[in-house]
Amino acid sequence: MERIEKDYGYMLKDKTGVTYYHGGSTDNGVVYKDYEAFKSGEGICYIGEFGLEELEDKLEQLETRRQFLSGEEYLQERAIILANCGETRQSIIEQVRQAFGNDYMMSDKQVEYFAEDVFQLADWACIATYLAENFNLDDLIEFDHDYNPEGRHLFTYFQYEAVMNDMTPKEYADRDLSYEELIQFGEEFENAFIQDKDCPDDWSDKGLGDNALLTYIEERRTGVISGPDEFNCPPQFIRK
């Protein structure tokens, strides 16, 4: 039997594969935690305290039925229990995506970053519990913009504006624009692009038309773009 130490707890293995996960003590409870498994995406990376208790119960129940199972059936059932007793990198990512991806309009990179943040701080409860408590995503977005000295932001300014207005980005995208915002977006458009104010379509040979302005305002409202530099405009109509 091989004992493989992890960051919290250890794994036992024999020639049949993983035979057990044991937890280790944190400041708040007992967990099994493997940072390398999270980084690589291979294998179980986290089992909360309740998960460890549940694992023990399931294996004890399996032992009570062992006499009624063939050796192969016993090993198969045990392997299934051990393979599904905790979290993998992907299962944490998918839980973050399901909990926040739509409401916070998160990119894959943002989801993966936040999944790692949740994993890093999880030290007792199951991952779903931290997510149900809304964890600290709003604080993370605010910190990213207010305290990032190099200015390379993971979260968009639109997401930052939303949480600073006590909304999710999805709620913020669905809001009715104020008169001040309409004026601001209109001025951004006028200062950045050459316009043909007699054109009702996207553009003419003289400049961008009314429909392009409406598209710009809608994309700004919904966070598709954060300013003129991101707007899809023919280069000849960009003011130098």
C-alpha positions in Angstrom: 0.0 0.0 0.0 1.4 3.4 -1.1 0.7 6.5 0.9 0.9 9.7 -1.1 0.9 12.9 0.9 -1.2 15.9 -0.4 -1.4 19.5 0.7 -4.2 18.5 3.2 -4.6 14.8 3.8 -3.2 11.9 1.8 -4.2 9.2 -0.7 -3.7 5.5 -0.3 -3.1 3.4 -3.5 -2.4 -0.2 -4.2 -2.1 -2.1 -7.5 -5.8 -1.7 -8.1 -5.7 2.1 -8.0 -6.9 4.6 -5.4 -8.1 2.8 -2.3 -8.9 5.8 0.0 -8.8 9.5 0.5 -7.9 10.8 4.0 -8.4 14.3 5.1 -6.1 16.8 6.9 -6.9 19.6 9.3 -7.3 23.2 8.3 -8.1 26.1 10.6 -11.8 25.4 10.1 -12.2 21.7 9.6 -10.9 18.6 7.9 -10.5 18.4 4.1 -8.7 16.5 1.4 -6.9 19.1 -0.9 -4.5 18.6 -3.7 -3.2 21.7 -5.5 -1.4 19.8 -8.1 -4.5 17.9 -9.1 -6.3 21.3 -9.5 -3.5 22.7 -11.6 -3.2 19.7 -13.9 -6.9 19.0 -14.1 -6.3 15.3 -13.3 -8.0 13.6 -10.5 -9.8 14.6 -7.3 -8.5 18.0 -6.0 -10.9 18.7 -3.1 -13.2 16.9 -0.7 -14.9 18.9 2.0 -15.5 17.6 5.6 -19.0 16.3 4.8 -17.8 14.7 1.6 -15.2 12.7 3.6 -17.8 11.6 6.0 -20.1 10.6 3.2 -17.3 8.7 1.5 -16.7 6.7 4.7 -20.4 5.9 4.9 -20.6 4.7 1.3 -17.5 2.5 1.7 -18.9 1.0 4.9 -22.1 0.2 3.2 -20.2 -1.4 0.3 -18.3 -3.6 2.8 -21.6 -4.8 4.3 -22.6 -6.1 0.8 -19.2 -7.5 -0.1 -20.1 -11.1 0.6 -22.9 -10.8 -2.1 -20.5 -9.4 -4.8 -17.9 -10.9 -6.9 -14.4 -9.6 -6.5 -14.7 -7.7 -9.8 -18.1 -6.2 -8.9 -16.7 -5.1 -5.5 -13.7 -3.3 -7.1 -15.9 -1.7 -9.7 -18.3 -0.3 -7.2 -15.5 0.9 -5.0 -13.8 2.6 -7.9 -17.0 4.4 -8.8 -17.5 5.7 -5.3 -13.9 6.9 -5.1 -14.1 8.6 -8.6 -17.2 10.6 -7.6 -16.5 11.5 -4.0 -15.0 15.0 -4.5 -14.3 17.8 -6.8 -12.1 18.0 -9.9 -10.8 21.2 -11.5 -13.5 20.8 -14.2 -16.4 20.2 -11.7 -15.4 23.4 -9.8 -15.2 25.4 -13.1 -18.6 24.1 -14.2 -20.2 25.0 -10.8 -18.8 28.6 -11.1 -20.1 28.9 -14.6 -23.5 27.7 -13.6 -23.7 29.9 -10.5 -22.3 33.1 -12.0 -21.4 32.8 -15.7 -24.7 34.2 -17.1 -25.5 36.8 -14.5 -22.0 38.2 -14.4 -21.4 37.8 -18.2 -18.1 36.0 -17.4 -15.6 34.9 -20.0 -14.0 31.5 -19.9 -10.8 33.1 -18.5 -12.8 34.8 -15.7 -14.6 31.6 -14.8 -11.4 29.7 -14.5 -9.8 32.4 -12.5 -12.7 32.6 -10.0 -12.8 28.8 -9.8 -9.2 28.8 -8.7 -9.9 31.5 -6.2 -12.8 29.5 -4.7 -10.6 26.4 -4.6 -7.7 28.2 -2.9 -9.9 29.4 0.0 -12.1 26.3 0.4 -11.1 24.8 3.7 -14.1 23.1 5.2 -17.4 23.2 3.3 -18.3 21.8 -0.1 -17.7 24.1 -3.1 -21.5 24.6 -3.6 -21.8 26.1 -0.2 -19.2 28.8 -0.9 -20.9 29.6 -4.2 -24.4 29.7 -2.6 -23.1 32.4 -0.2 -22.1 34.4 -3.3 -18.5 34.1 -2.0 -16.6 37.3 -2.9 -17.0 37.9 -6.6 -18.2 41.5 -6.3 -15.3 42.3 -4.1 -12.9 40.6 -6.6 -14.2 42.7 -9.4 -14.0 45.9 -7.4 -10.4 45.1 -6.2 -9.4 44.2 -9.8 -10.1 47.8 -10.9 -9.4 49.8 -7.8 -6.2 48.2 -6.6 -4.5 46.9 -9.7 -1.5 49.2 -10.1 -0.5 47.9 -13.5 -3.9 48.5 -14.9 -4.2 45.1 -16.6 -7.7 44.1 -15.6 -9.2 40.6 -15.7 -12.7 41.9 -15.4 -14.2 44.5 -17.8 -15.1 48.0 -16.8 -18.7 47.2 -17.6 -18.6 44.4 -14.9 -17.0 46.9 -12.5 -19.7 49.6 -13.3 -22.4 47.0 -12.6 -21.2 45.9 -9.2 -20.5 49.5 -8.2 -24.2 50.1 -8.9 -25.2 47.1 -6.8 -26.3 45.1 -9.9 -25.1 42.0 -11.6 -23.7 42.8 -15.1 -26.8 41.0 -16.6 -29.1 43.3 -14.6 -27.0 46.3 -15.6 -27.2 45.3 -19.3 -31.0 45.1 -19.1 -31.4 48.6 -17.5 -33.1 51.5 -19.0 -30.5 54.2 -19.9 -30.7 57.5 -18.2 -30.8 60.7 -20.1 -27.2 61.4 -19.0 -26.0 58.1 -20.3 -27.7 58.6 -23.7 -25.9 62.0 -23.9 -22.6 60.4 -22.9 -22.8 57.6 -25.5 -23.9 60.0 -28.2 -21.0 62.3 -27.5 -18.6 59.4 -27.5 -19.9 58.3 -30.9 -19.7 61.8 -32.4 -16.2 62.5 -31.1 -14.8 59.2 -32.4 -16.5 58.7 -35.8 -17.3 60.7 -38.9 -21.1 60.8 -39.3 -23.5 61.3 -42.1 -26.6 62.6 -40.2 -28.8 62.3 -43.3 -28.1 58.6 -43.5 -30.7 56.3 -41.7 -28.6 53.1 -42.3 -25.3 51.9 -40.9 -23.2 54.1 -43.2 -23.0 55.9 -46.5 -19.9 57.0 -48.5 -19.9 60.1 -46.2 -19.9 58.5 -42.8 -21.8 56.5 -40.2 -25.5 56.7 -40.1 -28.3 56.7 -37.6 -28.5 52.9 -37.4 -24.8 52.7 -36.5 -25.4 55.2 -33.7 -28.3 53.1 -32.3 -26.1 50.0 -32.5 -23.3 51.8 -30.7 -25.6 52.9 -27.9 -27.1 49.4 -27.5 -23.6 47.7 -27.5 -22.5 50.2 -24.8 -25.6 49.6 -22.7 -25.2 45.8 -22.8 -21.5 45.8 -22.3 -20.6 44.3 -25.7 -18.1 47.2 -26.0 -16.7 49.5 -23.4 -15.9 52.4 -25.7 -15.3 53.6 -29.3 -12.1 51.6 -29.7 -14.0 48.4 -29.6 -16.8 49.4 -32.0 -16.8 47.8 -35.5 -16.4 50.8 -37.7 -14.9 51.0 -41.2 -11.5 52.6 -40.8 -12.2 55.5 -43.2 -14.8 56.8 -40.7 -12.6 56.8 -37.6 -11.6 60.3 -36.6 -7.8 60.7 -36.4 
